[in-house]
Amino acid sequence: MSSLDREARNVQNPAFGATVLAAFLQGHYEADEMKGGTPLPYLFLVLPMIFHSEVYRLLSETRTGLRQFAEKFVSSEFASTDLLLSLGSSAIRLRRLTADSLGIMLLSGLATLDSQHGRLLPRKVNVFSARPDIPNEAEQGRKLGRWFAELSPFEIGSILKVVF
């Protein structure tokens, strides 16, 4: 196994993914006026965005929202790439990792699943607030959750070029 494969396995593992997903849930919950929980399909977009270095870089540099984040992909630096268009296939490729991360998150008590409505609710709402030991990837996941809460599923799908 090459050192690059080993490094990817160390970072892209279900426990770390569970931390990022839990932060996303918290961010969504904080910004959602209805406090109805996060739709389950949203979670399958989080890890592909956080674990892709170029997408993550743009995410961490964006302060204002999902639309402004997506606009950066048409800049001259990324105009010849299809990073945004490849998000759907990345979500499929990382589906197993997301499912495993979701399982760890539920088993560890960080979230509960409302199976009737297909929504997840954070159980420990302030677990990621003002903690210096939380990884930056989790903070970016939390920011992404807040952005998703501001938009409808149709808007998110249109902006990110995915279908729910």
Phi and psi in radians as a Rosetta constraint file:
Dihedral C 1 N 2 CA 2 C 2 CIRCULARHARMONIC -1.282 0.35
Dihedral N 2 CA 2 C 2 N 3 CIRCULARHARMONIC 2.825 0.35
Dihedral C 2 N 3 CA 3 C 3 CIRCULARHARMONIC -1.148 0.35
Dihedral N 3 CA 3 C 3 N 4 CIRCULARHARMONIC -0.548 0.35
Dihedral C 3 N 4 CA 4 C 4 CIRCULARHARMONIC -1.165 0.35
Dihedral N 4 CA 4 C 4 N 5 CIRCULARHARMONIC -0.739 0.35
Dihedral C 4 N 5 CA 5 C 5 CIRCULARHARMONIC -1.094 0.35
Dihedral N 5 CA 5 C 5 N 6 CIRCULARHARMONIC -0.728 0.35
Dihedral C 5 N 6 CA 6 C 6 CIRCULARHARMONIC -1.124 0.35
Dihedral N 6 CA 6 C 6 N 7 CIRCULARHARMONIC -0.738 0.35
Dihedral C 6 N 7 CA 7 C 7 CIRCULARHARMONIC -1.121 0.35
Dihedral N 7 CA 7 C 7 N 8 CIRCULARHARMONIC -0.745 0.35
Dihedral C 7 N 8 CA 8 C 8 CIRCULARHARMONIC -1.083 0.35
Dihedral N 8 CA 8 C 8 N 9 CIRCULARHARMONIC -0.733 0.35
Dihedral C 8 N 9 CA 9 C 9 CIRCULARHARMONIC -1.127 0.35
Dihedral N 9 CA 9 C 9 N 10 CIRCULARHARMONIC -0.641 0.35
Dihedral C 9 N 10 CA 10 C 10 CIRCULARHARMONIC -1.152 0.35
Dihedral N 10 CA 10 C 10 N 11 CIRCULARHARMONIC -0.632 0.35
Dihedral C 10 N 11 CA 11 C 11 CIRCULARHARMONIC -1.536 0.35
Dihedral N 11 CA 11 C 11 N 12 CIRCULARHARMONIC -0.778 0.35
Dihedral C 11 N 12 CA 12 C 12 CIRCULARHARMONIC -1.609 0.35
Dihedral N 12 CA 12 C 12 N 13 CIRCULARHARMONIC 1.240 0.35
Dihedral C 12 N 13 CA 13 C 13 CIRCULARHARMONIC -2.150 0.35
Dihedral N 13 CA 13 C 13 N 14 CIRCULARHARMONIC 2.777 0.35
Dihedral C 13 N 14 CA 14 C 14 CIRCULARHARMONIC -1.084 0.35
Dihedral N 14 CA 14 C 14 N 15 CIRCULARHARMONIC -0.582 0.35
Dihedral C 14 N 15 CA 15 C 15 CIRCULARHARMONIC -1.178 0.35
Dihedral N 15 CA 15 C 15 N 16 CIRCULARHARMONIC -0.787 0.35
Dihedral C 15 N 16 CA 16 C 16 CIRCULARHARMONIC -1.150 0.35
Dihedral N 16 CA 16 C 16 N 17 CIRCULARHARMONIC -0.715 0.35
Dihedral C 16 N 17 CA 17 C 17 CIRCULARHARMONIC -1.033 0.35
Dihedral N 17 CA 17 C 17 N 18 CIRCULARHARMONIC -0.673 0.35
Dihedral C 17 N 18 CA 18 C 18 CIRCULARHARMONIC -1.101 0.35
Dihedral N 18 CA 18 C 18 N 19 CIRCULARHARMONIC -0.663 0.35
Dihedral C 18 N 19 CA 19 C 19 CIRCULARHARMONIC -1.112 0.35
Dihedral N 19 CA 19 C 19 N 20 CIRCULARHARMONIC -0.785 0.35
Dihedral C 19 N 20 CA 20 C 20 CIRCULARHARMONIC -1.138 0.35
Dihedral N 20 CA 20 C 20 N 21 CIRCULARHARMONIC -0.761 0.35
Dihedral C 20 N 21 CA 21 C 21 CIRCULARHARMONIC -1.134 0.35
Dihedral N 21 CA 21 C 21 N 22 CIRCULARHARMONIC -0.687 0.35
Dihedral C 21 N 22 CA 22 C 22 CIRCULARHARMONIC -1.125 0.35
Dihedral N 22 CA 22 C 22 N 23 CIRCULARHARMONIC -0.672 0.35
Dihedral C 22 N 23 CA 23 C 23 CIRCULARHARMONIC -1.148 0.35
Dihedral N 23 CA 23 C 23 N 24 CIRCULARHARMONIC -0.708 0.35
Dihedral C 23 N 24 CA 24 C 24 CIRCULARHARMONIC -1.029 0.35
Dihedral N 24 CA 24 C 24 N 25 CIRCULARHARMONIC -0.805 0.35
Dihedral C 24 N 25 CA 25 C 25 CIRCULARHARMONIC -1.032 0.35
Dihedral N 25 CA 25 C 25 N 26 CIRCULARHARMONIC -0.743 0.35
Dihedral C 25 N 26 CA 26 C 26 CIRCULARHARMONIC -1.122 0.35
Dihedral N 26 CA 26 C 26 N 27 CIRCULARHARMONIC -0.782 0.35
Dihedral C 26 N 27 CA 27 C 27 CIRCULARHARMONIC -1.069 0.35
Dihedral N 27 CA 27 C 27 N 28 CIRCULARHARMONIC -0.726 0.35
Dihedral C 27 N 28 CA 28 C 28 CIRCULARHARMONIC -1.118 0.35
Dihedral N 28 CA 28 C 28 N 29 CIRCULARHARMONIC -0.779 0.35
Dihedral C 28 N 29 CA 29 C 29 CIRCULARHARMONIC -1.085 0.35
Dihedral N 29 CA 29 C 29 N 30 CIRCULARHARMONIC -0.745 0.35
Dihedral C 29 N 30 CA 30 C 30 CIRCULARHARMONIC -1.065 0.35
Dihedral N 30 CA 30 C 30 N 31 CIRCULARHARMONIC -0.680 0.35
Dihedral C 30 N 31 CA 31 C 31 CIRCULARHARMONIC -1.586 0.35
Dihedral N 31 CA 31 C 31 N 32 CIRCULARHARMONIC -0.252 0.35
Dihedral C 31 N 32 CA 32 C 32 CIRCULARHARMONIC -1.444 0.35
Dihedral N 32 CA 32 C 32 N 33 CIRCULARHARMONIC 2.005 0.35
Dihedral C 32 N 33 CA 33 C 33 CIRCULARHARMONIC -1.125 0.35
Dihedral N 33 CA 33 C 33 N 34 CIRCULARHARMONIC -0.570 0.35
Dihedral C 33 N 34 CA 34 C 34 CIRCULARHARMONIC -1.410 0.35
Dihedral N 34 CA 34 C 34 N 35 CIRCULARHARMONIC -0.337 0.35
Dihedral C 34 N 35 CA 35 C 35 CIRCULARHARMONIC 0.923 0.35
Dihedral N 35 CA 35 C 35 N 36 CIRCULARHARMONIC 0.676 0.35
Dihedral C 35 N 36 CA 36 C 36 CIRCULARHARMONIC -1.567 0.35
Dihedral N 36 CA 36 C 36 N 37 CIRCULARHARMONIC -0.044 0.35
Dihedral C 36 N 37 CA 37 C 37 CIRCULARHARMONIC 1.741 0.35
Dihedral N 37 CA 37 C 37 N 38 CIRCULARHARMONIC 2.925 0.35
Dihedral C 37 N 38 CA 38 C 38 CIRCULARHARMONIC -1.692 0.35
Dihedral N 38 CA 38 C 38 N 39 CIRCULARHARMONIC 2.244 0.35
Dihedral C 38 N 39 CA 39 C 39 CIRCULARHARMONIC -1.037 0.35
Dihedral N 39 CA 39 C 39 N 40 CIRCULARHARMONIC 2.336 0.35
Dihedral C 39 N 40 CA 40 C 40 CIRCULARHARMONIC -0.946 0.35
Dihedral N 40 CA 40 C 40 N 41 CIRCULARHARMONIC -0.736 0.35
Dihedral C 40 N 41 CA 41 C 41 CIRCULARHARMONIC -1.043 0.35
Dihedral N 41 CA 41 C 41 N 42 CIRCULARHARMONIC -0.475 0.35
Dihedral C 41 N 42 CA 42 C 42 CIRCULARHARMONIC -1.013 0.35
Dihedral N 42 CA 42 C 42 N 43 CIRCULARHARMONIC -0.627 0.35
Dihedral C 42 N 43 CA 43 C 43 CIRCULARHARMONIC -1.105 0.35
Dihedral N 43 CA 43 C 43 N 44 CIRCULARHARMONIC -0.439 0.35
Dihedral C 43 N 44 CA 44 C 44 CIRCULARHARMONIC -1.351 0.35
Dihedral N 44 CA 44 C 44 N 45 CIRCULARHARMONIC -0.088 0.35
Dihedral C 44 N 45 CA 45 C 45 CIRCULARHARMONIC -1.709 0.35
Dihedral N 45 CA 45 C 45 N 46 CIRCULARHARMONIC -0.317 0.35
Dihedral C 45 N 46 CA 46 C 46 CIRCULARHARMONIC -1.177 0.35
Dihedral N 46 CA 46 C 46 N 47 CIRCULARHARMONIC -0.972 0.35
Dihedral C 46 N 47 CA 47 C 47 CIRCULARHARMONIC -1.115 0.35
Dihedral N 47 CA 47 C 47 N 48 CIRCULARHARMONIC -0.688 0.35
Dihedral C 47 N 48 CA 48 C 48 CIRCULARHARMONIC -1.057 0.35
Dihedral N 48 CA 48 C 48 N 49 CIRCULARHARMONIC -0.543 0.35
Dihedral C 48 N 49 CA 49 C 49 CIRCULARHARMONIC -1.364 0.35
Dihedral N 49 CA 49 C 49 N 50 CIRCULARHARMONIC -0.683 0.35
Dihedral C 49 N 50 CA 50 C 50 CIRCULARHARMONIC -1.333 0.35
Dihedral N 50 CA 50 C 50 N 51 CIRCULARHARMONIC -0.660 0.35
Dihedral C 50 N 51 CA 51 C 51 CIRCULARHARMONIC -1.525 0.35
Dihedral N 51 CA 51 C 51 N 52 CIRCULARHARMONIC -0.059 0.35
Dihedral C 51 N 52 CA 52 C 52 CIRCULARHARMONIC -1.681 0.35
Dihedral N 52 CA 52 C 52 N 53 CIRCULARHARMONIC 2.097 0.35
Dihedral C 52 N 53 CA 53 C 53 CIRCULARHARMONIC -1.030 0.35
Dihedral N 53 CA 53 C 53 N 54 CIRCULARHARMONIC -0.789 0.35
Dihedral C 53 N 54 CA 54 C 54 CIRCULARHARMONIC -1.211 0.35
Dihedral N 54 CA 54 C 54 N 55 CIRCULARHARMONIC -0.727 0.35
Dihedral C 54 N 55 CA 55 C 55 CIRCULARHARMONIC -1.127 0.35
Dihedral N 55 CA 55 C 55 N 56 CIRCULARHARMONIC -0.747 0.35
Dihedral C 55 N 56 CA 56 C 56 CIRCULARHARMONIC -1.069 0.35
Dihedral N 56 CA 56 C 56 N 57 CIRCULARHARMONIC -0.729 0.35
Dihedral C 56 N 57 CA 57 C 57 CIRCULARHARMONIC -1.045 0.35
Dihedral N 57 CA 57 C 57 N 58 CIRCULARHARMONIC -0.811 0.35
Dihedral C 57 N 58 CA 58 C 58 CIRCULARHARMONIC -1.145 0.35
Dihedral N 58 CA 58 C 58 N 59 CIRCULARHARMONIC -0.669 0.35
Dihedral C 58 N 59 CA 59 C 59 CIRCULARHARMONIC -1.075 0.35
Dihedral N 59 CA 59 C 59 N 60 CIRCULARHARMONIC -0.803 0.35
Dihedral C 59 N 60 CA 60 C 60 CIRCULARHARMONIC -1.220 0.35
Dihedral N 60 CA 60 C 60 N 61 CIRCULARHARMONIC -0.419 0.35
Dihedral C 60 N 61 CA 61 C 61 CIRCULARHARMONIC -1.497 0.35
Dihedral N 61 CA 61 C 61 N 62 CIRCULARHARMONIC -0.193 0.35
Dihedral C 61 N 62 CA 62 C 62 CIRCULARHARMONIC -1.673 0.35
Dihedral N 62 CA 62 C 62 N 63 CIRCULARHARMONIC 2.311 0.35
Dihedral C 62 N 63 CA 63 C 63 CIRCULARHARMONIC -1.914 0.35
Dihedral N 63 CA 63 C 63 N 64 CIRCULARHARMONIC -0.400 0.35
Dihedral C 63 N 64 CA 64 C 64 CIRCULARHARMONIC -1.690 0.35
Dihedral N 64 CA 64 C 64 N 65 CIRCULARHARMONIC -0.579 0.35
Dihedral C 64 N 65 CA 65 C 65 CIRCULARHARMONIC 2.873 0.35
Dihedral N 65 CA 65 C 65 N 66 CIRCULARHARMONIC 3.071 0.35
Dihedral C 65 N 66 CA 66 C 66 CIRCULARHARMONIC -1.134 0.35
Dihedral N 66 CA 66 C 66 N 67 CIRCULARHARMONIC -0.653 0.35
Dihedral C 66 N 67 CA 67 C 67 CIRCULARHARMONIC -1.106 0.35
Dihedral N 67 CA 67 C 67 N 68 CIRCULARHARMONIC -0.783 0.35
Dihedral C 67 N 68 CA 68 C 68 CIRCULARHARMONIC -1.161 0.35
Dihedral N 68 CA 68 C 68 N 69 CIRCULARHARMONIC -0.632 0.35
Dihedral C 68 N 69 CA 69 C 69 CIRCULARHARMONIC -1.044 0.35
Dihedral N 69 CA 69 C 69 N 70 CIRCULARHARMONIC -0.853 0.35
Dihedral C 69 N 70 CA 70 C 70 CIRCULARHARMONIC -1.155 0.35
Dihedral N 70 CA 70 C 70 N 71 CIRCULARHARMONIC -0.562 0.35
Dihedral C 70 N 71 CA 71 C 71 CIRCULARHARMONIC -1.103 0.35
Dihedral N 71 CA 71 C 71 N 72 CIRCULARHARMONIC -0.473 0.35
Dihedral C 71 N 72 CA 72 C 72 CIRCULARHARMONIC -1.157 0.35
Dihedral N 72 CA 72 C 72 N 73 CIRCULARHARMONIC -0.363 0.35
Dihedral C 72 N 73 CA 73 C 73 CIRCULARHARMONIC -1.320 0.35
Dihedral N 73 CA 73 C 73 N 74 CIRCULARHARMONIC -0.209 0.35
Dihedral C 73 N 74 CA 74 C 74 CIRCULARHARMONIC -1.711 0.35
Dihedral N 74 CA 74 C 74 N 75 CIRCULARHARMONIC 0.052 0.35
Dihedral C 74 N 75 CA 75 C 75 CIRCULARHARMONIC -1.155 0.35
Dihedral N 75 CA 75 C 75 N 76 CIRCULARHARMONIC 2.871 0.35
Dihedral C 75 N 76 CA 76 C 76 CIRCULARHARMONIC -1.042 0.35
Dihedral N 76 CA 76 C 76 N 77 CIRCULARHARMONIC -0.536 0.35
Dihedral C 76 N 77 CA 77 C 77 CIRCULARHARMONIC -1.151 0.35
Dihedral N 77 CA 77 C 77 N 78 CIRCULARHARMONIC -0.616 0.35
Dihedral C 77 N 78 CA 78 C 78 CIRCULARHARMONIC -2.005 0.35
Dihedral N 78 CA 78 C 78 N 79 CIRCULARHARMONIC 0.052 0.35
Dihedral C 78 N 79 CA 79 C 79 CIRCULARHARMONIC -1.044 0.35
Dihedral N 79 CA 79 C 79 N 80 CIRCULARHARMONIC -0.578 0.35
Dihedral C 79 N 80 CA 80 C 80 CIRCULARHARMONIC -1.535 0.35
Dihedral N 80 CA 80 C 80 N 81 CIRCULARHARMONIC -0.017 0.35
Dihedral C 80 N 81 CA 81 C 81 CIRCULARHARMONIC -1.748 0.35
Dihedral N 81 CA 81 C 81 N 82 CIRCULARHARMONIC 2.893 0.35
Dihedral C 81 N 82 CA 82 C 82 CIRCULARHARMONIC -2.103 0.35
Dihedral N 82 CA 82 C 82 N 83 CIRCULARHARMONIC 0.676 0.35
Dihedral C 82 N 83 CA 83 C 83 CIRCULARHARMONIC -1.005 0.35
Dihedral N 83 CA 83 C 83 N 84 CIRCULARHARMONIC -0.811 0.35
Dihedral C 83 N 84 CA 84 C 84 CIRCULARHARMONIC -1.173 0.35
Dihedral N 84 CA 84 C 84 N 85 CIRCULARHARMONIC -0.713 0.35
Dihedral C 84 N 85 CA 85 C 85 CIRCULARHARMONIC -1.192 0.35
Dihedral N 85 CA 85 C 85 N 86 CIRCULARHARMONIC -0.413 0.35
Dihedral C 85 N 86 CA 86 C 86 CIRCULARHARMONIC -1.505 0.35
Dihedral N 86 CA 86 C 86 N 87 CIRCULARHARMONIC -0.005 0.35
Dihedral C 86 N 87 CA 87 C 87 CIRCULARHARMONIC -1.051 0.35
Dihedral N 87 CA 87 C 87 N 88 CIRCULARHARMONIC -0.711 0.35
Dihedral C 87 N 88 CA 88 C 88 CIRCULARHARMONIC -1.069 0.35
Dihedral N 88 CA 88 C 88 N 89 CIRCULARHARMONIC -0.789 0.35
Dihedral C 88 N 89 CA 89 C 89 CIRCULARHARMONIC -1.219 0.35
Dihedral N 89 CA 89 C 89 N 90 CIRCULARHARMONIC -0.562 0.35
Dihedral C 89 N 90 CA 90 C 90 CIRCULARHARMONIC -1.149 0.35
Dihedral N 90 CA 90 C 90 N 91 CIRCULARHARMONIC -0.661 0.35
Dihedral C 90 N 91 CA 91 C 91 CIRCULARHARMONIC -1.110 0.35
Dihedral N 91 CA 91 C 91 N 92 CIRCULARHARMONIC -0.673 0.35
Dihedral C 91 N 92 CA 92 C 92 CIRCULARHARMONIC -1.186 0.35
Dihedral N 92 CA 92 C 92 N 93 CIRCULARHARMONIC -0.763 0.35
Dihedral C 92 N 93 CA 93 C 93 CIRCULARHARMONIC -1.096 0.35
Dihedral N 93 CA 93 C 93 N 94 CIRCULARHARMONIC -0.635 0.35
Dihedral C 93 N 94 CA 94 C 94 CIRCULARHARMONIC -1.699 0.35
Dihedral N 94 CA 94 C 94 N 95 CIRCULARHARMONIC 0.239 0.35
Dihedral C 94 N 95 CA 95 C 95 CIRCULARHARMONIC -1.005 0.35
Dihedral N 95 CA 95 C 95 N 96 CIRCULARHARMONIC -0.749 0.35
Dihedral C 95 N 96 CA 96 C 96 CIRCULARHARMONIC -1.131 0.35
Dihedral N 96 CA 96 C 96 N 97 CIRCULARHARMONIC -0.772 0.35
Dihedral C 96 N 97 CA 97 C 97 CIRCULARHARMONIC -1.084 0.35
Dihedral N 97 CA 97 C 97 N 98 CIRCULARHARMONIC -0.745 0.35
Dihedral C 97 N 98 CA 98 C 98 CIRCULARHARMONIC -1.111 0.35
Dihedral N 98 CA 98 C 98 N 99 CIRCULARHARMONIC -0.762 0.35
Dihedral C 98 N 99 CA 99 C 99 CIRCULARHARMONIC -1.104 0.35
Dihedral N 99 CA 99 C 99 N 100 CIRCULARHARMONIC -0.746 0.35
Dihedral C 99 N 100 CA 100 C 100 CIRCULARHARMONIC -1.120 0.35
Dihedral N 100 CA 100 C 100 N 101 CIRCULARHARMONIC -0.713 0.35
Dihedral C 100 N 101 CA 101 C 101 CIRCULARHARMONIC -1.137 0.35
Dihedral N 101 CA 101 C 101 N 102 CIRCULARHARMONIC -0.715 0.35
Dihedral C 101 N 102 CA 102 C 102 CIRCULARHARMONIC -1.068 0.35
Dihedral N 102 CA 102 C 102 N 103 CIRCULARHARMONIC -0.746 0.35
Dihedral C 102 N 103 CA 103 C 103 CIRCULARHARMONIC -1.060 0.35
Dihedral N 103 CA 103 C 103 N 104 CIRCULARHARMONIC -0.775 0.35
Dihedral C 103 N 104 CA 104 C 104 CIRCULARHARMONIC -1.122 0.35
Dihedral N 104 CA 104 C 104 N 105 CIRCULARHARMONIC -0.715 0.35
Dihedral C 104 N 105 CA 105 C 105 CIRCULARHARMONIC -1.080 0.35
Dihedral N 105 CA 105 C 105 N 106 CIRCULARHARMONIC -0.745 0.35
Dihedral C 105 N 106 CA 106 C 106 CIRCULARHARMONIC -1.225 0.35
Dihedral N 106 CA 106 C 106 N 107 CIRCULARHARMONIC -0.753 0.35
Dihedral C 106 N 107 CA 107 C 107 CIRCULARHARMONIC -1.160 0.35
Dihedral N 107 CA 107 C 107 N 108 CIRCULARHARMONIC -0.540 0.35
Dihedral C 107 N 108 CA 108 C 108 CIRCULARHARMONIC -1.451 0.35
Dihedral N 108 CA 108 C 108 N 109 CIRCULARHARMONIC -0.083 0.35
Dihedral C 108 N 109 CA 109 C 109 CIRCULARHARMONIC 1.447 0.35
Dihedral N 109 CA 109 C 109 N 110 CIRCULARHARMONIC 0.283 0.35
Dihedral C 109 N 110 CA 110 C 110 CIRCULARHARMONIC -1.374 0.35
Dihedral N 110 CA 110 C 110 N 111 CIRCULARHARMONIC -0.321 0.35
Dihedral C 110 N 111 CA 111 C 111 CIRCULARHARMONIC -2.660 0.35
Dihedral N 111 CA 111 C 111 N 112 CIRCULARHARMONIC 2.823 0.35
Dihedral C 111 N 112 CA 112 C 112 CIRCULARHARMONIC -2.157 0.35
Dihedral N 112 CA 112 C 112 N 113 CIRCULARHARMONIC 2.648 0.35
Dihedral C 112 N 113 CA 113 C 113 CIRCULARHARMONIC -1.881 0.35
Dihedral N 113 CA 113 C 113 N 114 CIRCULARHARMONIC 2.162 0.35
Dihedral C 113 N 114 CA 114 C 114 CIRCULARHARMONIC -1.572 0.35
Dihedral N 114 CA 114 C 114 N 115 CIRCULARHARMONIC 1.591 0.35
Dihedral C 114 N 115 CA 115 C 115 CIRCULARHARMONIC -1.188 0.35
Dihedral N 115 CA 115 C 115 N 116 CIRCULARHARMONIC -0.388 0.35
Dihedral C 115 N 116 CA 116 C 116 CIRCULARHARMONIC -1.184 0.35
Dihedral N 116 CA 116 C 116 N 117 CIRCULARHARMONIC -0.620 0.35
Dihedral C 116 N 117 CA 117 C 117 CIRCULARHARMONIC -1.933 0.35
Dihedral N 117 CA 117 C 117 N 118 CIRCULARHARMONIC -0.051 0.35
Dihedral C 117 N 118 CA 118 C 118 CIRCULARHARMONIC 1.137 0.35
Dihedral N 118 CA 118 C 118 N 119 CIRCULARHARMONIC 0.712 0.35
Dihedral C 118 N 119 CA 119 C 119 CIRCULARHARMONIC -2.241 0.35
Dihedral N 119 CA 119 C 119 N 120 CIRCULARHARMONIC 2.640 0.35
Dihedral C 119 N 120 CA 120 C 120 CIRCULARHARMONIC -1.982 0.35
Dihedral N 120 CA 120 C 120 N 121 CIRCULARHARMONIC 2.474 0.35
Dihedral C 120 N 121 CA 121 C 121 CIRCULARHARMONIC -2.153 0.35
Dihedral N 121 CA 121 C 121 N 122 CIRCULARHARMONIC 2.369 0.35
Dihedral C 121 N 122 CA 122 C 122 CIRCULARHARMONIC -1.225 0.35
Dihedral N 122 CA 122 C 122 N 123 CIRCULARHARMONIC 2.438 0.35
Dihedral C 122 N 123 CA 123 C 123 CIRCULARHARMONIC -1.586 0.35
Dihedral N 123 CA 123 C 123 N 124 CIRCULARHARMONIC -0.648 0.35
Dihedral C 123 N 124 CA 124 C 124 CIRCULARHARMONIC -1.904 0.35
Dihedral N 124 CA 124 C 124 N 125 CIRCULARHARMONIC 1.500 0.35
Dihedral C 124 N 125 CA 125 C 125 CIRCULARHARMONIC -1.070 0.35
Dihedral N 125 CA 125 C 125 N 126 CIRCULARHARMONIC -0.661 0.35
Dihedral C 125 N 126 CA 126 C 126 CIRCULARHARMONIC -1.813 0.35
Dihedral N 126 CA 126 C 126 N 127 CIRCULARHARMONIC 0.365 0.35
Dihedral C 126 N 127 CA 127 C 127 CIRCULARHARMONIC -1.112 0.35
Dihedral N 127 CA 127 C 127 N 128 CIRCULARHARMONIC -0.444 0.35
Dihedral C 127 N 128 CA 128 C 128 CIRCULARHARMONIC -1.831 0.35
Dihedral N 128 CA 128 C 128 N 129 CIRCULARHARMONIC 0.085 0.35
Dihedral C 128 N 129 CA 129 C 129 CIRCULARHARMONIC -1.412 0.35
Dihedral N 129 CA 129 C 129 N 130 CIRCULARHARMONIC 2.224 0.35
Dihedral C 129 N 130 CA 130 C 130 CIRCULARHARMONIC 0.917 0.35
Dihedral N 130 CA 130 C 130 N 131 CIRCULARHARMONIC 0.722 0.35
Dihedral C 130 N 131 CA 131 C 131 CIRCULARHARMONIC -1.946 0.35
Dihedral N 131 CA 131 C 131 N 132 CIRCULARHARMONIC 2.078 0.35
Dihedral C 131 N 132 CA 132 C 132 CIRCULARHARMONIC -1.231 0.35
Dihedral N 132 CA 132 C 132 N 133 CIRCULARHARMONIC -0.323 0.35
Dihedral C 132 N 133 CA 133 C 133 CIRCULARHARMONIC -1.569 0.35
Dihedral N 133 CA 133 C 133 N 134 CIRCULARHARMONIC 0.032 0.35
Dihedral C 133 N 134 CA 134 C 134 CIRCULARHARMONIC -1.374 0.35
Dihedral N 134 CA 134 C 134 N 135 CIRCULARHARMONIC 2.290 0.35
Dihedral C 134 N 135 CA 135 C 135 CIRCULARHARMONIC -1.109 0.35
Dihedral N 135 CA 135 C 135 N 136 CIRCULARHARMONIC 2.651 0.35
Dihedral C 135 N 136 CA 136 C 136 CIRCULARHARMONIC -1.048 0.35
Dihedral N 136 CA 136 C 136 N 137 CIRCULARHARMONIC -0.566 0.35
Dihedral C 136 N 137 CA 137 C 137 CIRCULARHARMONIC -1.057 0.35
Dihedral N 137 CA 137 C 137 N 138 CIRCULARHARMONIC -0.641 0.35
Dihedral C 137 N 138 CA 138 C 138 CIRCULARHARMONIC -1.186 0.35
Dihedral N 138 CA 138 C 138 N 139 CIRCULARHARMONIC -0.690 0.35
Dihedral C 138 N 139 CA 139 C 139 CIRCULARHARMONIC -1.135 0.35
Dihedral N 139 CA 139 C 139 N 140 CIRCULARHARMONIC -0.656 0.35
Dihedral C 139 N 140 CA 140 C 140 CIRCULARHARMONIC -1.196 0.35
Dihedral N 140 CA 140 C 140 N 141 CIRCULARHARMONIC -0.614 0.35
Dihedral C 140 N 141 CA 141 C 141 CIRCULARHARMONIC -1.103 0.35
Dihedral N 141 CA 141 C 141 N 142 CIRCULARHARMONIC -0.698 0.35
Dihedral C 141 N 142 CA 142 C 142 CIRCULARHARMONIC -1.106 0.35
Dihedral N 142 CA 142 C 142 N 143 CIRCULARHARMONIC -0.750 0.35
Dihedral C 142 N 143 CA 143 C 143 CIRCULARHARMONIC -1.078 0.35
Dihedral N 143 CA 143 C 143 N 144 CIRCULARHARMONIC -0.772 0.35
Dihedral C 143 N 144 CA 144 C 144 CIRCULARHARMONIC -1.066 0.35
Dihedral N 144 CA 144 C 144 N 145 CIRCULARHARMONIC -0.688 0.35
Dihedral C 144 N 145 CA 145 C 145 CIRCULARHARMONIC -1.064 0.35
Dihedral N 145 CA 145 C 145 N 146 CIRCULARHARMONIC -0.722 0.35
Dihedral C 145 N 146 CA 146 C 146 CIRCULARHARMONIC -1.106 0.35
Dihedral N 146 CA 146 C 146 N 147 CIRCULARHARMONIC -0.722 0.35
Dihedral C 146 N 147 CA 147 C 147 CIRCULARHARMONIC -1.103 0.35
Dihedral N 147 CA 147 C 147 N 148 CIRCULARHARMONIC -0.762 0.35
Dihedral C 147 N 148 CA 148 C 148 CIRCULARHARMONIC -1.095 0.35
Dihedral N 148 CA 148 C 148 N 149 CIRCULARHARMONIC -0.623 0.35
Dihedral C 148 N 149 CA 149 C 149 CIRCULARHARMONIC -1.151 0.35
Dihedral N 149 CA 149 C 149 N 150 CIRCULARHARMONIC -0.407 0.35
Dihedral C 149 N 150 CA 150 C 150 CIRCULARHARMONIC -1.418 0.35
Dihedral N 150 CA 150 C 150 N 151 CIRCULARHARMONIC -0.164 0.35
Dihedral C 150 N 151 CA 151 C 151 CIRCULARHARMONIC -2.188 0.35
Dihedral N 151 CA 151 C 151 N 152 CIRCULARHARMONIC 2.776 0.35
Dihedral C 151 N 152 CA 152 C 152 CIRCULARHARMONIC -1.432 0.35
Dihedral N 152 CA 152 C 152 N 153 CIRCULARHARMONIC 2.835 0.35
Dihedral C 152 N 153 CA 153 C 153 CIRCULARHARMONIC -0.995 0.35
Dihedral N 153 CA 153 C 153 N 154 CIRCULARHARMONIC -0.657 0.35
Dihedral C 153 N 154 CA 154 C 154 CIRCULARHARMONIC -1.085 0.35
Dihedral N 154 CA 154 C 154 N 155 CIRCULARHARMONIC -0.774 0.35
Dihedral C 154 N 155 CA 155 C 155 CIRCULARHARMONIC -1.120 0.35
Dihedral N 155 CA 155 C 155 N 156 CIRCULARHARMONIC -0.754 0.35
Dihedral C 155 N 156 CA 156 C 156 CIRCULARHARMONIC -1.086 0.35
Dihedral N 156 CA 156 C 156 N 157 CIRCULARHARMONIC -0.792 0.35
Dihedral C 156 N 157 CA 157 C 157 CIRCULARHARMONIC -1.079 0.35
Dihedral N 157 CA 157 C 157 N 158 CIRCULARHARMONIC -0.722 0.35
Dihedral C 157 N 158 CA 158 C 158 CIRCULARHARMONIC -1.166 0.35
Dihedral N 158 CA 158 C 158 N 159 CIRCULARHARMONIC -0.742 0.35
Dihedral C 158 N 159 CA 159 C 159 CIRCULARHARMONIC -1.189 0.35
Dihedral N 159 CA 159 C 159 N 160 CIRCULARHARMONIC -0.779 0.35
Dihedral C 159 N 160 CA 160 C 160 CIRCULARHARMONIC -1.609 0.35
Dihedral N 160 CA 160 C 160 N 161 CIRCULARHARMONIC -0.016 0.35
Dihedral C 160 N 161 CA 161 C 161 CIRCULARHARMONIC 1.059 0.35
Dihedral N 161 CA 161 C 161 N 162 CIRCULARHARMONIC 0.767 0.35
Dihedral C 161 N 162 CA 162 C 162 CIRCULARHARMONIC -2.231 0.35
Dihedral N 162 CA 162 C 162 N 163 CIRCULARHARMONIC 2.866 0.35
Dihedral C 162 N 163 CA 163 C 163 CIRCULARHARMONIC -2.096 0.35
Dihedral N 163 CA 163 C 163 N 164 CIRCULARHARMONIC 2.319 0.35
